[in-house]
Amino acid sequence: MKYGIKIESSIVWLDQDQLEALVSLLHSARQTKDEYVGSSKGDDGGNYVKLVRPFDMEETLPVKVMLPDRYDALVLKTKLHDESKK
């Protein structure tokens, strides 16, 4: 099984061990979050303040799942595509 996570605008595919290592690493990480504080009460007169909070994996790290056959087919397709360009 392959597990996809979005980093910037790319989906990165990990195996189970890699995903578990990433989750373990992020478990104690922190992230910046914009929190609503009210009309014109935020940073620079806006409605939000930027704060540092614990990383929320359930909200911030959605995971896609791909079956091995589909992943292997895409790897083969990529290889054939690259070879056809040579």
N, C-alpha and C positions, 0 to 999 in steps of 0.2 A: 504494500500500500504506500502511496505517496501522499504527502500532506502539503498543501500550498498555503503560503502566507504572503500577503502583499507587503512589499517593501518599496516605498515611494510608489511608482506606478507599475512595478513588475511583480509577477507572482513567482516566488522562489519555491521550488519543490524539494522537500526534505523527506528522508525516511524516518521511521519511528524513533530511532535512537537520536537522530539529529533534532527532531522536534522536542523530544523529552529534555535534551540538553539545553535547547533554547528556552523552553518553559522554565527550567530550573534556574537559568541565568536571569531571566526577566522577573522571577518571583519576588525578588527583593529590590527591583529597579524602581526608579521614580520617573515621573513624566511631568511636563508642564501642561496645565489645563486652564482654559478660559472659563471662568465662572461668572454667571450673571449676578450683578449686585444692585441693579436698579438703574433707572433712567439717569444718565449723566453722572453716575457715581463711580464709574470705573476709571481705569487707567486713561490718562489723556482726555478726560471728559466723556469717555464712551460709556457703554453699559456693562462692560466686563472687566475683570481683573485677571491677570495671569498669575497662577499659583503653582507650586510644586506639590504634587500628590503621589501616593503610591501608584505604580503602574497597574491599570485595570485590564487584565488579560481578557476577561469575558467581553468587554466592550471594545477593546483596542486591537485584539489579536484574533480576528475571525480566521478559521481554518477551513480550507477546501480539501476535499478528498478525491483522489484519482486511483482507480484500480490499476494494478500492475500491467495488465495487458494494454490498456489505453496509453499508459506512460511509455511502455516499450515501443508501441506503434508510433508515437510522436518522436521518440528518439531515432527510430529507423527513418521516418519521414524527413527529419532534419538532416541526417547523414546523407540520404539520397539527394536531397535538395542541394546541400553543400557540394557534393561530388559533381552534380550536373552543371555547376557554375565554373568548374575548373577547365 
